[in-house]
């Protein structure tokens, strides 16, 4: 059984986060996908937030957790 989002190890690099974000929009054959399930949309939003937090750290900025 694949791990649930809470069991996944944290992604560390911007490249890993970008790859995971892109995977939501490209299917296994390289075609764009349309629509996300509510669970996929929540995971996508978490990935975007993690990438933004990483970018803020790289810029030396500070972000506040929601």
PDB file of N, CA, C and O in Angstrom:
ATOM      1  N   UNK A   1       0.847  -1.174   0.000  1.00  0.00           N
ATOM      2  CA  UNK A   1       0.000   0.000   0.000  1.00  0.00           C
ATOM      3  C   UNK A   1       0.894   1.240   0.000  1.00  0.00           C
ATOM      4  O   UNK A   1       1.840   1.304   0.785  1.00  0.00           O
ATOM      5  N   UNK A   2       0.619   2.242  -0.871  1.00  0.00           N
ATOM      6  CA  UNK A   2       1.446   3.441  -0.894  1.00  0.00           C
ATOM      7  C   UNK A   2       1.267   4.252   0.379  1.00  0.00           C
ATOM      8  O   UNK A   2       0.212   4.193   1.012  1.00  0.00           O
ATOM      9  N   UNK A   3       2.287   5.007   0.755  1.00  0.00           N
ATOM     10  CA  UNK A   3       2.176   5.800   1.973  1.00  0.00           C
ATOM     11  C   UNK A   3       1.149   6.917   1.813  1.00  0.00           C
ATOM     12  O   UNK A   3       0.945   7.438   0.717  1.00  0.00           O
ATOM     13  N   UNK A   4       0.514   7.272   2.913  1.00  0.00           N
ATOM     14  CA  UNK A   4      -0.398   8.407   2.899  1.00  0.00           C
ATOM     15  C   UNK A   4       0.436   9.677   3.001  1.00  0.00           C
ATOM     16  O   UNK A   4       1.602   9.619   3.390  1.00  0.00           O
ATOM     17  N   UNK A   5      -0.151  10.835   2.656  1.00  0.00           N
ATOM     18  CA  UNK A   5       0.638  12.071   2.709  1.00  0.00           C
ATOM     19  C   UNK A   5       1.326  12.309   4.043  1.00  0.00           C
ATOM     20  O   UNK A   5       2.446  12.820   4.069  1.00  0.00           O
ATOM     21  N   UNK A   6       0.686  11.952   5.155  1.00  0.00           N
ATOM     22  CA  UNK A   6       1.302  12.188   6.459  1.00  0.00           C
ATOM     23  C   UNK A   6       2.470  11.237   6.726  1.00  0.00           C
ATOM     24  O   UNK A   6       3.300  11.513   7.593  1.00  0.00           O
ATOM     25  N   UNK A   7       2.546  10.114   5.988  1.00  0.00           N
ATOM     26  CA  UNK A   7       3.626   9.157   6.181  1.00  0.00           C
ATOM     27  C   UNK A   7       4.811   9.421   5.249  1.00  0.00           C
ATOM     28  O   UNK A   7       5.880   8.836   5.426  1.00  0.00           O
ATOM     29  N   UNK A   8       4.631  10.277   4.284  1.00  0.00           N
ATOM     30  CA  UNK A   8       5.690  10.549   3.320  1.00  0.00           C
ATOM     31  C   UNK A   8       6.825  11.307   3.989  1.00  0.00           C
ATOM     32  O   UNK A   8       6.586  12.170   4.834  1.00  0.00           O
ATOM     33  N   UNK A   9       8.064  10.988   3.613  1.00  0.00           N
ATOM     34  CA  UNK A   9       9.173  11.767   4.149  1.00  0.00           C
ATOM     35  C   UNK A   9       9.126  13.182   3.566  1.00  0.00           C
ATOM     36  O   UNK A   9       8.649  13.371   2.446  1.00  0.00           O
ATOM     37  N   UNK A  10       9.608  14.160   4.302  1.00  0.00           N
ATOM     38  CA  UNK A  10       9.569  15.532   3.784  1.00  0.00           C
ATOM     39  C   UNK A  10      10.472  15.669   2.562  1.00  0.00           C
ATOM     40  O   UNK A  10      11.563  15.102   2.513  1.00  0.00           O
ATOM     41  N   UNK A  11      10.003  16.427   1.580  1.00  0.00           N
ATOM     42  CA  UNK A  11      10.825  16.732   0.415  1.00  0.00           C
ATOM     43  C   UNK A  11      11.776  17.847   0.797  1.00  0.00           C
ATOM     44  O   UNK A  11      11.392  18.784   1.498  1.00  0.00           O
ATOM     45  N   UNK A  12      12.986  17.754   0.352  1.00  0.00           N
ATOM     46  CA  UNK A  12      13.990  18.688   0.832  1.00  0.00           C
ATOM     47  C   UNK A  12      14.409  19.745  -0.175  1.00  0.00           C
ATOM     48  O   UNK A  12      14.626  20.895   0.206  1.00  0.00           O
ATOM     49  N   UNK A  13      14.528  19.395  -1.434  1.00  0.00           N
ATOM     50  CA  UNK A  13      15.076  20.358  -2.382  1.00  0.00           C
ATOM     51  C   UNK A  13      13.978  20.960  -3.255  1.00  0.00           C
ATOM     52  O   UNK A  13      12.893  20.397  -3.400  1.00  0.00           O
ATOM     53  N   UNK A  14      14.290  22.114  -3.829  1.00  0.00           N
ATOM     54  CA  UNK A  14      13.358  22.754  -4.748  1.00  0.00           C
ATOM     55  C   UNK A  14      13.121  21.859  -5.955  1.00  0.00           C
ATOM     56  O   UNK A  14      12.004  21.805  -6.470  1.00  0.00           O
ATOM     57  N   UNK A  15      14.147  21.159  -6.413  1.00  0.00           N
ATOM     58  CA  UNK A  15      13.983  20.255  -7.551  1.00  0.00           C
ATOM     59  C   UNK A  15      12.990  19.146  -7.235  1.00  0.00           C
ATOM     60  O   UNK A  15      12.150  18.812  -8.070  1.00  0.00           O
ATOM     61  N   UNK A  16      13.076  18.570  -6.034  1.00  0.00           N
ATOM     62  CA  UNK A  16      12.132  17.518  -5.634  1.00  0.00           C
ATOM     63  C   UNK A  16      10.709  18.062  -5.539  1.00  0.00           C
ATOM     64  O   UNK A  16       9.759  17.425  -5.995  1.00  0.00           O
ATOM     65  N   UNK A  17      10.571  19.234  -4.947  1.00  0.00           N
ATOM     66  CA  UNK A  17       9.247  19.845  -4.831  1.00  0.00           C
ATOM     67  C   UNK A  17       8.677  20.161  -6.207  1.00  0.00           C
ATOM     68  O   UNK A  17       7.508  19.878  -6.471  1.00  0.00           O
ATOM     69  N   UNK A  18       9.482  20.742  -7.083  1.00  0.00           N
ATOM     70  CA  UNK A  18       9.015  21.064  -8.434  1.00  0.00           C
ATOM     71  C   UNK A  18       8.590  19.807  -9.182  1.00  0.00           C
ATOM     72  O   UNK A  18       7.563  19.811  -9.861  1.00  0.00           O
ATOM     73  N   UNK A  19       9.362  18.736  -9.067  1.00  0.00           N
ATOM     74  CA  UNK A  19       9.019  17.486  -9.746  1.00  0.00           C
ATOM     75  C   UNK A  19       7.683  16.943  -9.231  1.00  0.00           C
ATOM     76  O   UNK A  19       6.855  16.478 -10.015  1.00  0.00           O
ATOM     77  N   UNK A  20       7.478  17.002  -7.917  1.00  0.00           N
ATOM     78  CA  UNK A  20       6.225  16.517  -7.344  1.00  0.00           C
ATOM     79  C   UNK A  20       5.050  17.380  -7.788  1.00  0.00           C
ATOM     80  O   UNK A  20       3.970  16.858  -8.064  1.00  0.00           O
ATOM     81  N   UNK A  21       5.246  18.685  -7.859  1.00  0.00           N
ATOM     82  CA  UNK A  21       4.192  19.601  -8.311  1.00  0.00           C
ATOM     83  C   UNK A  21       3.861  19.329  -9.779  1.00  0.00           C
ATOM     84  O   UNK A  21       2.690  19.239 -10.147  1.00  0.00           O
ATOM     85  N   UNK A  22       4.888  19.200 -10.610  1.00  0.00           N
ATOM     86  CA  UNK A  22       4.657  18.923 -12.031  1.00  0.00           C
ATOM     87  C   UNK A  22       3.943  17.595 -12.241  1.00  0.00           C
ATOM     88  O   UNK A  22       3.155  17.459 -13.176  1.00  0.00           O
ATOM     89  N   UNK A  23       4.208  16.619 -11.386  1.00  0.00           N
ATOM     90  CA  UNK A  23       3.595  15.298 -11.530  1.00  0.00           C
ATOM     91  C   UNK A  23       2.067  15.357 -11.412  1.00  0.00           C
ATOM     92  O   UNK A  23       1.379  14.481 -11.937  1.00  0.00           O
ATOM     93  N   UNK A  24       1.537  16.353 -10.745  1.00  0.00           N
ATOM     94  CA  UNK A  24       0.091  16.489 -10.650  1.00  0.00           C
ATOM     95  C   UNK A  24      -0.526  16.884 -11.985  1.00  0.00           C
ATOM     96  O   UNK A  24      -1.708  16.636 -12.221  1.00  0.00           O
ATOM     97  N   UNK A  25       0.258  17.490 -12.850  1.00  0.00           N
ATOM     98  CA  UNK A  25      -0.292  18.039 -14.090  1.00  0.00           C
ATOM     99  C   UNK A  25       0.090  17.257 -15.329  1.00  0.00           C
ATOM    100  O   UNK A  25      -0.409  17.552 -16.414  1.00  0.00           O
ATOM    101  N   UNK A  26       0.957  16.272 -15.201  1.00  0.00           N
ATOM    102  CA  UNK A  26       1.376  15.460 -16.345  1.00  0.00           C
ATOM    103  C   UNK A  26       1.130  13.997 -16.020  1.00  0.00           C
ATOM    104  O   UNK A  26       1.588  13.506 -14.989  1.00  0.00           O
ATOM    105  N   UNK A  27       0.408  13.290 -16.893  1.00  0.00           N
ATOM    106  CA  UNK A  27       0.166  11.869 -16.640  1.00  0.00           C
ATOM    107  C   UNK A  27       1.386  11.045 -17.043  1.00  0.00           C
ATOM    108  O   UNK A  27       2.381  11.606 -17.504  1.00  0.00           O
ATOM    109  N   UNK A  28       1.329   9.764 -16.883  1.00  0.00           N
ATOM    110  CA  UNK A  28       2.460   8.889 -17.159  1.00  0.00           C
ATOM    111  C   UNK A  28       2.914   8.890 -18.606  1.00  0.00           C
ATOM    112  O   UNK A  28       4.029   8.460 -18.902  1.00  0.00           O
ATOM    113  N   UNK A  29       2.070   9.364 -19.513  1.00  0.00           N
ATOM    114  CA  UNK A  29       2.437   9.399 -20.931  1.00  0.00           C
ATOM    115  C   UNK A  29       2.912  10.776 -21.369  1.00  0.00           C
ATOM    116  O   UNK A  29       3.171  10.990 -22.553  1.00  0.00           O
ATOM    117  N   UNK A  30       3.031  11.713 -20.434  1.00  0.00           N
ATOM    118  CA  UNK A  30       3.495  13.055 -20.769  1.00  0.00           C
ATOM    119  C   UNK A  30       2.402  14.001 -21.223  1.00  0.00           C
ATOM    120  O   UNK A  30       2.683  15.066 -21.773  1.00  0.00           O
ATOM    121  N   UNK A  31       1.148  13.614 -20.994  1.00  0.00           N
ATOM    122  CA  UNK A  31       0.030  14.472 -21.377  1.00  0.00           C
ATOM    123  C   UNK A  31      -0.472  15.252 -20.166  1.00  0.00           C
ATOM    124  O   UNK A  31      -0.448  14.749 -19.042  1.00  0.00           O
ATOM    125  N   UNK A  32      -0.926  16.488 -20.402  1.00  0.00           N
ATOM    126  CA  UNK A  32      -1.489  17.250 -19.275  1.00  0.00           C
ATOM    127  C   UNK A  32      -2.750  16.567 -18.739  1.00  0.00           C
ATOM    128  O   UNK A  32      -3.545  16.019 -19.503  1.00  0.00           O
ATOM    129  N   UNK A  33      -2.917  16.608 -17.434  1.00  0.00           N
ATOM    130  CA  UNK A  33      -4.130  16.060 -16.828  1.00  0.00           C
ATOM    131  C   UNK A  33      -5.093  17.203 -16.543  1.00  0.00           C
ATOM    132  O   UNK A  33      -4.693  18.361 -16.427  1.00  0.00           O
ATOM    133  N   UNK A  34      -6.348  16.859 -16.435  1.00  0.00           N
ATOM    134  CA  UNK A  34      -7.374  17.868 -16.173  1.00  0.00           C
ATOM    135  C   UNK A  34      -8.060  17.513 -14.869  1.00  0.00           C
ATOM    136  O   UNK A  34      -8.507  16.382 -14.676  1.00  0.00           O
ATOM    137  N   UNK A  35      -8.139  18.473 -13.990  1.00  0.00           N
ATOM    138  CA  UNK A  35      -8.837  18.286 -12.729  1.00  0.00           C
ATOM    139  C   UNK A  35      -8.065  17.445 -11.724  1.00  0.00           C
ATOM    140  O   UNK A  35      -7.346  16.513 -12.086  1.00  0.00           O
ATOM    141  N   UNK A  36      -8.227  17.790 -10.476  1.00  0.00           N
ATOM    142  CA  UNK A  36      -7.608  17.059  -9.379  1.00  0.00           C
ATOM    143  C   UNK A  36      -8.704  16.660  -8.404  1.00  0.00           C
ATOM    144  O   UNK A  36      -9.713  17.352  -8.266  1.00  0.00           O
ATOM    145  N   UNK A  37      -8.494  15.538  -7.732  1.00  0.00           N
ATOM    146  CA  UNK A  37      -9.413  15.151  -6.673  1.00  0.00           C
ATOM    147  C   UNK A  37      -9.185  16.098  -5.491  1.00  0.00           C
ATOM    148  O   UNK A  37      -8.159  16.777  -5.445  1.00  0.00           O
ATOM    149  N   UNK A  38     -10.103  16.156  -4.553  1.00  0.00           N
ATOM    150  CA  UNK A  38      -9.873  17.008  -3.375  1.00  0.00           C
ATOM    151  C   UNK A  38      -8.585  16.642  -2.624  1.00  0.00           C
ATOM    152  O   UNK A  38      -7.874  17.529  -2.153  1.00  0.00           O
ATOM    153  N   UNK A  39      -8.282  15.350  -2.510  1.00  0.00           N
ATOM    154  CA  UNK A  39      -7.039  14.945  -1.843  1.00  0.00           C
ATOM    155  C   UNK A  39      -5.814  15.397  -2.630  1.00  0.00           C
ATOM    156  O   UNK A  39      -4.833  15.861  -2.049  1.00  0.00           O
ATOM    157  N   UNK A  40      -5.873  15.260  -3.954  1.00  0.00           N
ATOM    158  CA  UNK A  40      -4.754  15.696  -4.789  1.00  0.00           C
ATOM    159  C   UNK A  40      -4.571  17.210  -4.681  1.00  0.00           C
ATOM    160  O   UNK A  40      -3.444  17.700  -4.598  1.00  0.00           O
ATOM    161  N   UNK A  41      -5.678  17.943  -4.683  1.00  0.00           N
ATOM    162  CA  UNK A  41      -5.593  19.406  -4.580  1.00  0.00           C
ATOM    163  C   UNK A  41      -4.970  19.818  -3.245  1.00  0.00           C
ATOM    164  O   UNK A  41      -4.168  20.750  -3.197  1.00  0.00           O
ATOM    165  N   UNK A  42      -5.337  19.125  -2.158  1.00  0.00           N
ATOM    166  CA  UNK A  42      -4.760  19.434  -0.839  1.00  0.00           C
ATOM    167  C   UNK A  42      -3.254  19.154  -0.841  1.00  0.00           C
ATOM    168  O   UNK A  42      -2.476  19.960  -0.331  1.00  0.00           O
ATOM    169  N   UNK A  43      -2.840  18.022  -1.408  1.00  0.00           N
ATOM    170  CA  UNK A  43      -1.409  17.698  -1.481  1.00  0.00           C
ATOM    171  C   UNK A  43      -0.673  18.708  -2.352  1.00  0.00           C
ATOM    172  O   UNK A  43       0.430  19.135  -2.014  1.00  0.00           O
ATOM    173  N   UNK A  44      -1.272  19.084  -3.457  1.00  0.00           N
ATOM    174  CA  UNK A  44      -0.697  20.087  -4.355  1.00  0.00           C
ATOM    175  C   UNK A  44      -0.485  21.403  -3.596  1.00  0.00           C
ATOM    176  O   UNK A  44       0.573  22.022  -3.712  1.00  0.00           O
ATOM    177  N   UNK A  45      -1.479  21.826  -2.827  1.00  0.00           N
ATOM    178  CA  UNK A  45      -1.355  23.063  -2.046  1.00  0.00           C
ATOM    179  C   UNK A  45      -0.246  22.952  -1.003  1.00  0.00           C
ATOM    180  O   UNK A  45       0.488  23.914  -0.775  1.00  0.00           O
ATOM    181  N   UNK A  46      -0.117  21.775  -0.363  1.00  0.00           N
ATOM    182  CA  UNK A  46       0.967  21.568   0.613  1.00  0.00           C
ATOM    183  C   UNK A  46       2.330  21.673  -0.073  1.00  0.00           C
ATOM    184  O   UNK A  46       3.260  22.268   0.471  1.00  0.00           O
ATOM    185  N   UNK A  47       2.442  21.097  -1.258  1.00  0.00           N
ATOM    186  CA  UNK A  47       3.712  21.170  -1.989  1.00  0.00           C
ATOM    187  C   UNK A  47       4.047  22.606  -2.373  1.00  0.00           C
ATOM    188  O   UNK A  47       5.193  23.037  -2.246  1.00  0.00           O
ATOM    189  N   UNK A  48       3.048  23.341  -2.842  1.00  0.00           N
ATOM    190  CA  UNK A  48       3.281  24.749  -3.184  1.00  0.00           C
ATOM    191  C   UNK A  48       3.730  25.551  -1.960  1.00  0.00           C
ATOM    192  O   UNK A  48       4.638  26.377  -2.053  1.00  0.00           O
ATOM    193  N   UNK A  49       3.092  25.306  -0.818  1.00  0.00           N
ATOM    194  CA  UNK A  49       3.457  26.013   0.408  1.00  0.00           C
ATOM    195  C   UNK A  49       4.884  25.650   0.830  1.00  0.00           C
ATOM    196  O   UNK A  49       5.645  26.516   1.262  1.00  0.00           O
ATOM    197  N   UNK A  50       5.242  24.379   0.707  1.00  0.00           N
ATOM    198  CA  UNK A  50       6.595  23.953   1.068  1.00  0.00           C
ATOM    199  C   UNK A  50       7.623  24.595   0.146  1.00  0.00           C
ATOM    200  O   UNK A  50       8.692  25.010   0.593  1.00  0.00           O
ATOM    201  N   UNK A  51       7.298  24.674  -1.140  1.00  0.00           N
ATOM    202  CA  UNK A  51       8.225  25.301  -2.085  1.00  0.00           C
ATOM    203  C   UNK A  51       8.377  26.793  -1.778  1.00  0.00           C
ATOM    204  O   UNK A  51       9.487  27.324  -1.820  1.00  0.00           O
ATOM    205  N   UNK A  52       7.280  27.461  -1.475  1.00  0.00           N
ATOM    206  CA  UNK A  52       7.345  28.881  -1.136  1.00  0.00           C
ATOM    207  C   UNK A  52       8.165  29.092   0.135  1.00  0.00           C
ATOM    208  O   UNK A  52       8.960  30.029   0.203  1.00  0.00           O
ATOM    209  N   UNK A  53       7.986  28.243   1.134  1.00  0.00           N
ATOM    210  CA  UNK A  53       8.765  28.353   2.369  1.00  0.00           C
ATOM    211  C   UNK A  53      10.251  28.139   2.087  1.00  0.00           C
ATOM    212  O   UNK A  53      11.099  28.847   2.631  1.00  0.00           O
ATOM    213  N   UNK A  54      10.562  27.169   1.244  1.00  0.00           N
ATOM    214  CA  UNK A  54      11.953  26.917   0.877  1.00  0.00           C
ATOM    215  C   UNK A  54      12.548  28.119   0.160  1.00  0.00           C
ATOM    216  O   UNK A  54      13.677  28.522   0.439  1.00  0.00           O
ATOM    217  N   UNK A  55      11.793  28.684  -0.756  1.00  0.00           N
ATOM    218  CA  UNK A  55      12.268  29.873  -1.491  1.00  0.00           C
ATOM    219  C   UNK A  55      12.498  31.045  -0.532  1.00  0.00           C
ATOM    220  O   UNK A  55      13.471  31.784  -0.682  1.00  0.00           O
ATOM    221  N   UNK A  56      11.614  31.216   0.448  1.00  0.00           N
ATOM    222  CA  UNK A  56      11.781  32.301   1.412  1.00  0.00           C
ATOM    223  C   UNK A  56      13.057  32.108   2.217  1.00  0.00           C
ATOM    224  O   UNK A  56      13.777  33.072   2.477  1.00  0.00           O
ATOM    225  N   UNK A  57      13.343  30.875   2.611  1.00  0.00           N
ATOM    226  CA  UNK A  57      14.569  30.586   3.353  1.00  0.00           C
ATOM    227  C   UNK A  57      15.777  30.882   2.481  1.00  0.00           C
ATOM    228  O   UNK A  57      16.755  31.466   2.946  1.00  0.00           O
ATOM    229  N   UNK A  58      15.711  30.477   1.210  1.00  0.00           N
ATOM    230  CA  UNK A  58      16.826  30.736   0.292  1.00  0.00           C
ATOM    231  C   UNK A  58      17.065  32.228   0.118  1.00  0.00           C
ATOM    232  O   UNK A  58      18.203  32.667  -0.044  1.00  0.00           O
ATOM    233  N   UNK A  59      15.966  33.019   0.154  1.00  0.00           N
ATOM    234  CA  UNK A  59      16.093  34.476   0.023  1.00  0.00           C
ATOM    235  C   UNK A  59      16.470  35.143   1.344  1.00  0.00           C
ATOM    236  O   UNK A  59      16.779  36.334   1.383  1.00  0.00           O
ATOM    237  N   UNK A  60      16.441  34.365   2.418  1.00  0.00           N
ATOM    238  CA  UNK A  60      16.746  34.933   3.727  1.00  0.00           C
ATOM    239  C   UNK A  60      15.523  35.537   4.401  1.00  0.00           C
ATOM    240  O   UNK A  60      15.649  36.199   5.431  1.00  0.00           O
ATOM    241  N   UNK A  61      14.349  35.320   3.836  1.00  0.00           N
ATOM    242  CA  UNK A  61      13.124  35.838   4.413  1.00  0.00           C
ATOM    243  C   UNK A  61      12.589  34.911   5.478  1.00  0.00           C
ATOM    244  O   UNK A  61      13.054  33.782   5.638  1.00  0.00           O
ATOM    245  N   UNK A  62      11.625  35.396   6.188  1.00  0.00           N
ATOM    246  CA  UNK A  62      10.992  34.607   7.236  1.00  0.00           C
ATOM    247  C   UNK A  62       9.512  34.508   6.880  1.00  0.00           C
ATOM    248  O   UNK A  62       8.881  35.506   6.533  1.00  0.00           O
ATOM    249  N   UNK A  63       8.962  33.295   6.968  1.00  0.00           N
ATOM    250  CA  UNK A  63       7.537  33.129   6.721  1.00  0.00           C
ATOM    251  C   UNK A  63       6.884  32.667   8.019  1.00  0.00           C
ATOM    252  O   UNK A  63       7.520  32.044   8.869  1.00  0.00           O
ATOM    253  N   UNK A  64       5.608  32.985   8.148  1.00  0.00           N
ATOM    254  CA  UNK A  64       4.844  32.601   9.321  1.00  0.00           C
ATOM    255  C   UNK A  64       3.961  31.427   8.949  1.00  0.00           C
ATOM    256  O   UNK A  64       3.301  31.451   7.910  1.00  0.00           O
ATOM    257  N   UNK A  65       3.942  30.412   9.774  1.00  0.00           N
ATOM    258  CA  UNK A  65       3.073  29.266   9.520  1.00  0.00           C
ATOM    259  C   UNK A  65       1.627  29.679   9.689  1.00  0.00           C
ATOM    260  O   UNK A  65       1.293  30.490  10.552  1.00  0.00           O
ATOM    261  N   UNK A  66       0.776  29.112   8.856  1.00  0.00           N
ATOM    262  CA  UNK A  66      -0.651  29.447   8.924  1.00  0.00           C
ATOM    263  C   UNK A  66      -1.306  28.734  10.073  1.00  0.00           C
ATOM    264  O   UNK A  66      -2.507  28.890  10.293  1.00  0.00           O
TER     265      UNK A  66
END
